[in-house]
Amino acid sequence: MNAKKLTPLFLLLCTTLPAAAKQFGDVEISGFLLQEVNKGQHHSLGLSNPSTYDVRGTDTVANLNRPGPSASTGINTNIQMLTLGYSHEFDSAAKFEVKATKRWRNGNEDVGDQPFFERYIGASHPNLGAVKLGTQMSRTWSRADSFTYPMGLSSKWSESGAGYNILPKSIRYTSPLFEGTLGKLNIEFTYAYDDKNPLNTVTLPYAPWGIAGGDVRTSAATNTVKPRLFEFFAQFSKDKHLIEYTFQHAENAWQSSWGKGALVGGFGNPDTPGANSPRSISEDVHIFEGDWYFKENWRLTYGLRRNSWSGAPSICDYNTVPHSGDPICAWPYPGFNYGSNVTTAYEANSIDAMLGTARFMGPWTFTGGLVYLGKGHTENDVNWGQDNSAVFVNLGAYRKIPEIYKDLTVYAQFEHIQFSKLGPAPLSMPNNTAYFVDSRAHKSSNAIILGAKIVF
């Protein structure tokens, strides 16, 4: 269903059923509708000669993904999320649940080719814990999003760095709540995997390296591999302090610095029919986050993250001319952190941080926060942004409007973006224009953001 057609339904639910919008017996209907406009300086109007080959915009391939024009423009964002669930608790305190969640952005699926953010079945008991099976959201994204959304820094923190969010096939165990004199503790283990990338359907004629003339065959252009992922999550709370730690390790997955992406398989070598990836690729992330209500009506939020990538080579299909020393690929898989020889990848890591505070005054909330994306560490001879860093500062004022609907909030924010230098965006950023400003064209930008959100 087109998300635009759902908007009237969302509004109807939120305005006509405020008293019963979340629970109808054992059935849950929940979600939100967000509308936001970002009016800022130096917004990129698009790349010149865009290509999927070089996702970072390095100089490996000339005239591809170069900075395009920019202007002071307003960018509209509309996000909708809908969750449908059923749960039933038995007399023994055992509970069964089924849940499905879909999410749209500007009329399209929020994460392309992923129809569901959640689609799982689960069972739980207070003394035994909970088990869930199916499509689930990772803690690396969902918890980071929860911590930073109230400060207007969700995309800068939760959607950057290493890690994956949508886990198409997963099993998760959550422990019972452990309570003691030191506080309360929950721990959780998740294992996820997926089949080969669905892009493994294309065949192209190609000429392998070193072959001159007509030695052209047809083979699968994308021999994908099966990814797998392990995640550990721990949550500790005491009094007015919440502390969380998440570790995620993934192998053979499409490598990126977009923490909101789905776990899908990386590509194998198209010049060797039937071959898997030339070497195992991996991606790790450690995240430490917390909330501290240090004073009445005051909250401090903080986070520290270490990203680590093995690097992934760019796999080429030479479907026009044989390779002759020039690294330009006729049909490539855009790898991650590869060097001037595109078939060589390099390990890389970076450290990012987040800090913010909130002041609650009746229906008003005032926030201030920042996200720092640090420089990367790698031996790569190509600049992928490892020598650049970024600071995102956001100041916001939010007001609930219970006069209209109890869970309607309107807000205004001021945002400042500052890169340390002109050049490719920091390694932790998803791409050069992920946050509307191309760091190769502008070192800084200011913006005013106005929005409204209805939760039901």
N, C-alpha and C positions, 0 to 999 in steps of 0.2 A: 504494500500500500504506500502511495506517495505521502511523504511526511507533511506536505503542505495541506493535504486534505484532512490530516489529523488535527490541525490547529484548532478549528472550531470545536471539535470534540473535546480537546483538552480544556479549552476555555469553559465549555459547558459543564464539564465535570467539576472544575474548580470553583465555579460561581454558583452552581445550583445545588451541589451536593457537599457543602463544606463540612457537614457534621458526620458524613459517612463516606468520605472520599477514599479512606485507606483500607478499611476492613468491612467485609460483608460476610459475617460468620467465618467460615474457613477460607474464604476467597479474599485475596488481596489485590487491589488495583492501586498502583502508585506511580509516581513519576514527576516530571517537572517540564516546564516550558520557559525558555530563556530567550530574550531578545536584547541585543546589544549593538551599539554603534561606536566605532573607534574612529575619532577624528584626529589625525596626527600628521606630523611632518614626514617627508621623505618616504612615503609608502611606495613600495615597488609596484610598478604597473605591469610587471612580467619580465621574464628573461628574454634576451635576444638569442635567437637560434636555439630554443630549448631542446634538450635531448635527455633521454634516460641514461645515457652512457656515463656521464661524469656528474654524479649527484652532488659533489662538493664544489664544483666550479674551479678545479685546479687548472693549471696550464698544460696538463698532459695532452689534451686535444684542443687545438686552437679553434676559436670562433664558436665554441659550444658553451651554452649556459653562461654567457657573459651577462653582466648587469644590464638591465634594460632601463627605460626612463622611470623617473619617480616624480611624485607630486604630493601636495598636501590634500589628502582625500579622506572621505569617510568610508569605512568598511563595515558593512552590516553582517552580523552573525546571529543566526537563529538555531538554537539547539532544542531538541525535544527528546525526552526519554520516557518510555512506558514499560512498566513491569507488571506482569500478571502472575499471580502465584496462588497455590492451594496448599494448605497445611492442615494436619489433623493431629491433635494430641490425644493419646489413649489414656485410660485410667491408670496405667502403669507409669505414666510420665514420659513414655516413649513418644516420639513425634515423627511424622512423615511429612515431607514437603516436596513440591514441584514448583519450579520457577522459570520464567522466561523474560528476558529483558532485551528490548530493541532501542536503538539510539540513532537519531538523525541529525545532520548538520546541513543547514541551507538546502533542505529538500532532498538530500542524498544520505545514504548510509554513512555514519560518522567515520567508520573505518571500512574502506572499500573491500568488497568481496567477503565481508564478514556480516552475515545477516543478523547474528545475535551476539550481544555482549555476554549474556547468560542464557543457558538452557540446560538445567540440571535437575536431578532427583536427589533427595537426601533423606537421611534418617539420623535421629539423635536421641540421647538419653542423658539427663543431668549427671549421672554417675559414670557414664562410659564415653562421653564426647559425641562428636558428630562426624558423619561421613557423607561426602557429596560426590556425585559422579556426573560428568557431562562437560558442557562449555561453561567456563567460569572466568572471572576477572582475577588477574594476579593482584597480590598485595602491594607489589612495587608500584603499581599505578594507582589502584583504587585508594590506598591509604595516603599516598602522596597527594592525590587530588583532594581528599577530604581535609588534609591539614592546610593546604594553601588556597583552596577556592575562596574562603572567607576574606582573604587578603588580596584578591585579584591577581594572584600569581600562579594559578593552577597550571596553565599551559607552559609557563616558563620552567616550572619545577617538575611536574609529573609527566610531561610529554617530552622531556629532554633526557639525555643520558642513555646509558645502557639499559637493557631489560626489555621484556615483552609484557603486554597486557592481556589480550584475549587468548585464552588457552582452549582451543577447539575441542580437545579430548583430554580430560584430566580427572584425577581422583584426589580428593583432599580429605585429610583427617584433622579435626580440631579437638584438642584435649578438653577434658572437663576443666572447670574453673578451679584453680588451686588457690586457697585462701590461707594466709598465715599472718603472723605479727608484722612481717615486713610489707605486706600488701597482697594484691591479687595478681595471678599470672595465668595467661593462656599461651599455649604453644600450638603450632600448626605445621603440617607437612603437606606439600602438594607435589604430585608428579604429573607431568603433562607430555603429550606427544601429538603428532599429527601425521597424516599420510603425506605422500609426496606432493609438492606444490602443484596445484591444478594447472599451472602454466606449462606443464610437461605434455604439451599436445602439438607443438609446432615442429615441422620438419623443414629444413632448408638445405639446398645444395651448398657444399663448402669445399674449399681447397685447404688441406692442412699445411702446417708450416713446412717449408723446405720443398714442397711439391710444386713443380712448374708445369704449365700446360694444362692438359685436360683431365687430370686425375681428380675429378669432381664426383663426389658421392652424395647421397641423401641420407641424413641420419637425424635422430632426435636433436633438436637444437637446445633443449634444456633437460638434461638428465638430472632431475632433482633428487635430493636425499631426504630421508625422514628425520625431522628434528625431534629432540627430546629436551625436557626441562625439569629441574628440581628447584623447589622454593621452600625455604624455612622462614617462619614468621613467629615472633614472640611479642606479646603485649603485657606490660606491667603497669599497674596503677596503684596509687596510694594517695589518700586524701585528695588533694587538688593537683596531682601530677600524673600525667599519662606518658609512658615511654614505650617506643616500639623499635624493633630491629627486624630488618628483612634482608635475607640473602637469596639471590637467584642465580642459578647457573644453567646455561643453555648450550646445546651442541647442535651443529649442522643446521642452524636456522639462518634465515636471511638476515645478515648483519646490518645494523644501523645504529643511529643514536636517537631513535624515536621511541621513547619508553611507552607509548600508547599503542604501538603496533601489535599485530597478531603473530603468534608462533607459526611460521610457515617455513618450509624447507628451503635451504640454499640450493644453488645450481651446481650441477656437476660439469664435466668437461665435454662440450659438444663435439670436439675434434677426436674423441675416442668413444665411438658408439658403445652405449651400455655402461660406461664408466661412472663411478660415483665421484664425489668431490675429490680433487687431487690431494687434499689433506683435511683432517678434521678442523673445523672452525668452532670457536667457542666465544661466549660473551657472559661476563659476570658483573654483578652489581651488589654492593653493600649499602644499605640505607639505614641511618639512625635518625629518628624523628621524635618530637615530643611536644606536649602542651603543658604549660604550667600556669595555673591560676594563682599568681603570686600575691594578689591583693584583691579585695572585693571589687568585682566588676572590671578586673584587668586580667588579660591572658597574654602570655608569652609563648610564641611558637618558634621552633628551631628545627634545623635538619642539616645533616652532613651525609654526603654520598661519594662513594668511590666507584668509578666506572672502569671496566677492563674489557678490551677487545683483543682477540687473537689476530684480527685482520682477515680479510677474505680477498683472494685474487680476482681480477676481472677476467672472466672466461669469455673467449672470443670465438665467433664462428666466421671464418673468412670466406664468405659466400660470393665474393666478387673477384678478388685477386689473391694469389698466394702471399704469405707473409714474407717480407723482405727487410726486416729490421725495423720497420716503422710500427710503433705500438698502436696505431689507430686500428680499431676493430670495426669490421663491417657489420657484425651483429653481436653485441656484447651482453654479458651479465654484468651490471655495474657493481663491482665488488666494493670493499670497504677498506680504506687506509692502504691501498696498494701504491707501489712506487712507480718510478719512471718506466720500469719494465712492468707492465700491467699485470703480469702473471705472478709477481712477487708481492706478498702482503707482509705487513709489519705489525707487531704487537703495539698496543697503545693503551694508556690509561690516563685518567684525569680525576680531579677532585672538585666537587661542587658544594655549595653551602646555601642555606636559606635561613632567614631570621625575620620575625615580624611580631607585632603586638596589636592588641585590640582593646578598645575601651567601650564598655556597654553602658548606655544611659537610656533606660526605658526602651522606647521603640527604636532608638538610635544606636548605631554601632559605628565607631570610628577606627580605622585601621591604618597601619603603616608597615611596610615590609620590603624586603629586597631578596633577590636571588643572584648568586654569583656563580657563573660558569667559568671554571678555571682553565688555565693553559694545559695542553696535553703533553704527554711524555712519550716519545716514539723516536726510533732511528730512521724513520722514513725520509727519503731525500726529496719528496714532493710535499708541498705545503697544503695540508688538509685543514688548516686552521689551528694546528697545535701551538702556534706562537701567538694566538689571539685569546682574549678573555672578554667577558661581558658582565655588566651589572644592570639589573632591571629593578627599578624602584617604583613602588606603587603606594599612593596615598588615597584612601577611600572613605566615603561617608555613605552609610546604608540606613534606610528607614523602612520598617515594616508598616504596612498600611492595613491594620485590622478593621478600619472603617469600611473597607471594600471586601477584603478577604483575609482571614487570619494568617495565611502563609503566602502573602504577596509582599515582595520586597522590591523597592526601587533604589538605585544607587548611582553615584557619580564618583569617578576616579581620575586622578592625575597620574600619568605614567611617564617615566624617563628611562630611555635606553642608552647605554654608553658602552661602546666597544673600545678596547685598549689601542687598537690600530685599524687602519684600513686594510682589508684583506679577507680571505675566506673566514667564515664564521667559526667560532670556537668548536672544537671537536665534539663537545656535548650537544651542540645544536643540531636538530634534524637536518637542516639544510641552510643555505645562505639567506633565504627569504622566509624562514619559518615564522618569524614574528613581525612580518610586514616590511621590515627595513633591511635592505641588502648591505651587509657590513663591508662589502668591497667598494661601495659607492658613498656611504655616509657613516661617520663614526658615532653619531648620536641622533636622538630623535625625542620629541615630546608629543604627548597625546592626551586628549580628554576622552574619557569613556563614559557613556551613559547607558544604563540598562535596567531591565526589570525581569524578575523571576517569580514564577508561580510554582509552588510545590503542592502536590496533592497526594 
